[in-house]
Amino acid sequence: MTDAAPGTTRQIILKTRPDGWVVPENFEMREISLPALGAGDVLVRTIYISLDPYMRGRMDAAKTYAANFEVGAPLQARAVGEVAASENPDFPVGGLVFGLLDWADYTAVADAAGLRSVDPDLAPLPHHLGVLGMPSMTAWVGLREIGQPKPGETLVVSAASGAVGQVAAQLGRIIGCRVVGTAGTDAKVDYLLDELQLDAAFNHHSEQDFLAALQRSCPDGIDVYFDNVGGAMLEAALDAANPFARFVQCGSISQYNLVGDERYGVRNLTHITRKRIHMQGFIVSDHSARMGEFLSEVAGWLASGEMTYRIDVTDGLENAPAAFIGMLKGDNFGKQVVRIGADPTEG
């Protein structure tokens, strides 16, 4: 370990598992001593961490597709950081890396497991957690593998201003679809129309009748539905769907903090049979072999200006729990990240 490396770090741990909505009391900050590095180990100073809806499921005890967070242990997130000390020749001090890190100022990574180098010239560092990271690849895989939109078709994206939704919506526009988005504020709807150039959008908080809003926005029905919210919006999309529509089941954020009878029971699943709808869920990590293809295509759209991406940055490790709670409530505007430490590429 180099002389410049710290001896301690702050961490945010899961203090208790949430029962329903996540609350500040589910988190606790502590300070621990950092271990000595062994052969192959790397100490990473965290710059940005990604906060994503799937992490809510990891806070529960019930098993899911991602490993559960453990009570008393630090939460983890996809992150971008700087190598602060290294016993690994592949990751020299000062290099920028991406990997799964603790919610902490520093994380000691054994054998540099899961780390990869980051090219800061490709895009701003937060973009490696969004438009060049897992959320964007989720949109790319979902549409490529399941939605398969065609020019002239109608694509509806729920939560279209979010980390995944804004990419799914723009992919549809690039392909030549009529793209309709839903969002939770008038400002987000304006962003969808003005910045992302969608054909139509509406505020799901101010609309009293989701089906009427979809029928108004999609006069020719829905051919592809990219679902990030589930619940009543999914039910309305099934009603508005055309025969042989494709439903990309990416997430159900409207249901993640509900328990028991609070959860919305979709009542019209018979449409799947009657309309011959293809509805499929997926996990982006199952498609990791396509990362190179995804990065090449999306980086090209960013460079050409065909695609844009909005980041919502919260400053300070101590504010990560509040940012996470706010994201689950839809308070963020764009991809939610937390800046833990100084970004060496800025200024």
N, C-alpha and C positions, 0 to 999 in steps of 0.2 A: 504494500500500500504506500502511496506517495505521501510526502510530508503535508501536502495541501489537503488531503482527504480528511473529512470530519470524523470525530469519534462517536457522534450520536446523530440521531435523526428523529424528527417528529413523524408520527404515523396516525392515521385515523382508522380505528378498529370498529368492527361490528359489535356493539355492546349488547344489544338484544335484538331478537328477530321481530320484525313488524307484525302487527295483527291488523290487517287492513292497510290504511294509508301509512306510509313511512313518515316518522316524526323525528325531530332533532334528537330526542332521547335515545334513539336506536344507535347513535354514534358516540364515540368518545375519542379524544385526542390523547396520545401518550408520547413520551420520549423514551427511546431505547438506545442502548449501545450497539454500534455496528460491529459485526464480526470481522475478524481478520480474513483477508482474501487468501484462498488456496490456489493451487495451480489451475489455470483456466477460468478463474472467477473474474467478474467485472463489477465495479461499483458504479452505478448510474445516478447522476443528479437529474431529478425529474424537472422537465420544462413544462410540458402540457400533458394532462390526462383527459381521456375521452369519457364522457358520461352518456350511457345509452340505456334505453328502456329495458333491454333484456336483463340488465343487471338486477332489476327488481325481483325477478324469479330466483336469482342466486341468493337472495337474502332469506328466502324461506327454507324450511327444513325438507320440504318435499323435493324429491329428485327431479331434475330436469335435464335438458341436453347439455348444459354447462355445469361445471362443478359448483357445489354450494359454497358460499362464503361461510366461514366458521366463526361462531361467537368467540370473542376474545382475540381474534386474529385480524390483521390488516385487510381491508378491502383491496381489491386489485382492479386494474383497468388497463386497456390498451393505452400506451403512452409514448411520447417522444422525449428523449433525454440526452444528456451529454456524459460521456465516459469521464468519471472523476478520478478513478484509479483502476488499474488493470493488471492482471496476471495472465492475460490472453493476447498473444501477438496479433490476432485478427481484429482486435478492438482497442486501438491505442487511445491514450488519454487525449481528450479534446474532441474525439470523434462523436458524431451524432448518430443515435440509434433509435430504433423502434422496437417495442416489445411489451410484454405483460409485466407491469410494475405495480408496486404497492401504492396506495394513496399515501404518499410520504415524500419528504424532501429528497431522500436517497434510498435506493434499493440495491442490496447485494445480490447479484444474479450468479448462481452456481453454474460453472462451466459455460457461461454466456448463453444458457438455454433459451432458445426462441428469439434471440436478438438478431436484428439485421441492420445494416448500415442505412442511413438516410441521406439522400442527396438534397442539400438545401437549395440548390440552384433549380430544382425541378418545380418547386412551389413553396410558398410559406409553410413553416413547420406545422401549424394546425391543420393544413390541408391533408397531411399524411394520416390524420385521424378521421378525415371526413371524405372529401371528394376523391382522394387517392388512397382511401382506407376501407375498412370493413363496411361502413354504411353505404358508400357509393357502390361497392362491389355487390352488396345485397340487392340494390336496385337493378344493377346490370344483370346479375344472374337471374333474378326473378322474372324480368321481362324477356331475356334471351331464352331461358329454358322453359318457362311456363306460360307467360303472357303472350309471347310471340306476336306482338302487334304488327299490323300491316298498314301501309299508307292508306289514308282515308277512313280508317276505323276510329271509333271513339274510345279513348282511354280515360278512365277516372282514377285519380290518385287521392286517397284520403290522407290527411295530415301532410299536404303537399309542400309545405314550407319547412318541414323538418329535415333531419339529417339524411334520411333515406328518400323521403318523398320528393324533395326538390330535384334529386337526380333522376328518379323515375319519371317525373313530369317532363324534364328536359329531354330525356331519351325519347319519349314519345313524340315530342315536338320535332326532334331531329329526324326521326323516322318518317314523319309526315302524317301523324295522327291528329285528330281533333282532341285536344287535351283539356280536361276539366279537373280542377283541384278543389279540395275543401281545406279550410284552415279555421283557427279559433278566434281570430281578431280581424277587424277591418283593415288594419295595417298589414297583416299577413296576406289578406286577399289582394290588396293593392300590389304587394310585392309579386304575387303570382301573376297578376295581369300585366304589370308594368315592366318588371325586371325579367321574369321568366317567360313572358310572352305567351301565357296560356290563353286558350280561346274563351274560357269561362271559369269562374270560381265563385264560391259562396262561403259565408261565415256559418259554421255549423252551430255556433252558440246563439246566433240571432234568428236562424231559421227554425220555425216551429214544426215544419213538416219536411223531413228529409226526402221523402219520395217525390213530393212536389218540386223541391229544389233540384233534384236530379233530373226529373222529367223536363223541367224548364231549361236546364243547362245541356241536356242530351236529347234533343228532339228526335234523333234517330236511334235512341236506346244506347246501351252500354255493351261494347264488344270485349273490353278488357278492364278488369277492376283490380287495382293494386291496393290491397287492404293493409293499412297500418293501425286501424283503430278497433275493428270488430263491432260487436253490439248492434245498436239500432241502425247505424249507418250501413253495416253489412246487410242487414235485413232489407233496407230500402234499395240497396244496389241489386240484390237478388230479384226484387220486384221489377226493377228497371232494366234488367239484363235482357239482351237478345238471345235467341237460340244459338247454341254452341259458343256462348261467351266463355272466356277464360278468367278465372279468379285466382290471383296470386296472393296467397295467404301469408303475409310477411309478419304481421304483429296484431295485437289486440290491446293497445294501451288503455283504451277506455275501461278495460276489465281487470287490469293488473292489480289494482289496490282494493278490489271488492272481494267480499267473502260471502259464501253461502248463497242465500236467496237474493243478495244484492246484485249478483251477476245477471246480465241480460240474456234471456233465453231466446235465441233466434227462432221465429215461429214459422218460417216459410221455406224450410230446407227441401220441401218437395219440388221446388223449382229446379233443383239440381238435376233431378230425373226428367221432369216434364220438359225443361228447356235444353236438356243434354249439356249442362254446364260442366266444364272441367274446372274443378277446384282443387288446388294442391298447396300444401305447406312445404317449407324448405328451410334448411339451415345453410348459411353461406359457407361455413367452414367445410362442408361436404364438397365444395367446388374449388378448393384452394389451388388445385393444379392449373386453373385458368387465370391466376393472378397476373401473369405476364401479359397475356392477351388483353385483360381488362385495363391494366395500367397504360399500355400502349395506346389503346383507343381513347380512354378518357383524358389522358395527358394531352393528346392531340387536340381534342375539343377545347380543353382549357386554353391551350396555346393559341388556337385560332379565334377564340372569343365566342365560339358556338355554345359553350357552357360556362355558367358562372356558379358561385357557391357562397352561401352566407354562413359565417361563423359567429357564434355567441360566446364571448370569452368572459369568464368570471375570474377575478384575481384572488389568489391566496388559498393555500391548503385548508385553512380554517373555515373557508366559505364553501368548500366542496359539498358538505352535506346539504346546505341550503340550496345550492345550485341543483343538486340531484333531486331534491324534493320538488323544486320549482319545475324542473324538466318533466317530471311525471304529471304535473298539473297543467303543462302546456305553457308555462310562463316564458320559456326560452323562445328566441326568434332565430331559427337556423340551428346548425350543429352545435351542441353544447360541449364546450371544453373548459377546463380550469387551468389557468396558468399558475404553476407551482413555483417556478423559479425564473430567473432572467433568461430571455431568449437571445443567444449570442448573434443571431442573424439580423436582429433589429437595431436600428440606429447606427 
